[in-house]
């Protein structure tokens, strides 16, 4: 089969298109999936570079999000047939492991998955839309819906709003009835975020987002008439030097939601804001199968847009991941073998 393979950690140059990589072998409980679409995530950048404490078997086919058709079925499987349209939950919740990190993923023509990882794709949802969902949209759904307790009337600011997780957060917060503030680095990205529902726009490359929040909602205070100033929620999965700044934007009892740290996982901390303003720091780790199923129904019903920026052929997967690494993307990037 054709596949994109990494043999060692490093930059984009370590990704190699291989025209004759061995086909996967399936056994009991396995399903062979003919890949029709595989979306990329910033997690794939971390996998290619190498992550402290995570051992990645080499050679490796990356790609966490996989949508396709059942091509073959191992023994001991019921309920699935060759030709079924399926989405693979990237997390193996029984034996452990993650597609595209601890086992081969979707940047290939074929992929082996466990039968219990399969989620049926409705007939009116495309492979490309389905592939865009699990990691980015699933993470957003769990963070905002399952963990974040976003409510009607909340003032919610989303950092990194133009990426895959961010564009889903914007849509979910609007569906909940929140007032949504978005931060992005260009006017073009901000205009597109406004088109999907953002109420307030902040260009963080031109001004300090903290001062912009103060201008919009007042500087948070513990006392007096200003106690209601600030934001109810900040969604921050960038970390780095935005972490303490995010706390400075929150009103008394505000919530800081996080599901990652693309700009640095060990930022300077200032716990005075946490106790002084009685802030809640809520972590959200990944997604559950129920998040994926809910998202598929939302896409089918037209209540959620996957916002796929571009699709690439398998031969250009290296370029596709570089686009994500350079943050030159709005929404999702999908590779179509």
C-alpha positions, 0 to 999 in steps of 0.5 A, a space after each residue: 500500500 501507499 503510505 507516509 512513514 516516519 523512521 525518526 523524530 525531526 522536522 518535515 524532512 523525516 516524513 517519507 512517501 513510501 509507495 510499497 509499504 507492507 499492508 496491515 495484517 489483521 487478526 481476531 477482533 481486528 478490522 481492515 479499513 480502506 482509508 478515504 480521509 484522514 485529518 491532521 492535528 497539531 498532535 501530529 506535529 508533536 508526534 513527528 518532533 517527539 514528545 518527552 515521556 512518550 515512546 513512539 514505535 518506528 517506523 510509524 504511519 501518523 494520522 489520528 483521525 481516520 474515516 473510510 470503509 471496512 475492507 476486511 474483517 477478522 474473526 470474532 466480530 459481529 455487527 460489521 460488514 465489508 463496505 460499511 462506512 466507519 470512523 475510527 475512534 483514535 483511542 483504543 479504550 480497551 487495550 490502550 494506545 492511540 492511532 498514529 502515535 503508538 500504532 499505525 494511523 491514517 496516512 496510508 491507503 489501509 489501516 488496521 483498527 480494533 472493531 470496538 473502535 469503529 463508529 458508524 458514519 451516517 450516509 449523509 455525512 461525507 468521509 472528509 467531514 467525518 474525519 475532521 471530527 474526533 480529535 479536534 471537534 471531540 476535544 472541543 465538545 468535551 471541554 465546552 459541553 461536558 466539562 465547561 458548563 457553558 451557559 446562556 449569557 456567559 461571556 466566553 473568550 477563545 484563544 487560538 480560535 482559528 484552528 480545528 479545536 477553536 472553530 468548533 469551540 466558537 460554534 458550540 459556545 454560540 449554540 449554548 447562547 454565550 457571547 463569544 470573543 475570539 482571538 486570532 493573528 490576522 484580520 482575515 481569520 477574524 473575519 471568518 470567525 465573525 462569519 461563524 458566529 463570533 461577537 467580538 474580535 481581537 487581533 492579538 498581533 496588533 494589541 494586548 488581548 488583556 487590554 482589549 478585554 478590559 476595554 470591552 468588559 471592564 477590569 475585573 475587581 473583587 469589590 464595589 460596582 466593578 465586581 461584575 467586570 471581566 469574562 465568565 470563561 476563557 478557553 486557553 489550550 495554547 499555554 505559554 505566555 498567555 496563561 496568566 494573562 487569561 486569568 487576568 481577564 476573568 471575573 470573580 468565579 470565572 472559569 479557565 478551560 484547557 485541553 492542551 498547551 501548544 505554545 508551552 506546557 510550563 508557563 509562569 504561574 501567578 496563583 494570586 489570581 486563582 485565590 483572589 478571584 476564586 477562579 476555577 481551572 478545569 482541565 479536559 483530556 481528549 474526548 469520549 466516544 459519546 462526543 464523536 457520536 454527538 458530533 456526527 449527528 450535529 453535522 448530519 442535522 446541519 447544526 455544526 460545520 466542520 470547516 475543512 480549509 483544504 484537502 491534500 493528496 497522500 503524496 503531499 502529506 508532508 506539506 499539509 502538516 507543515 501548514 498546521 505547524 506554521 499555523 497557516 490554516 483556518 479550521 481543519 486540514 484533511 489528507 485524502 489517499 
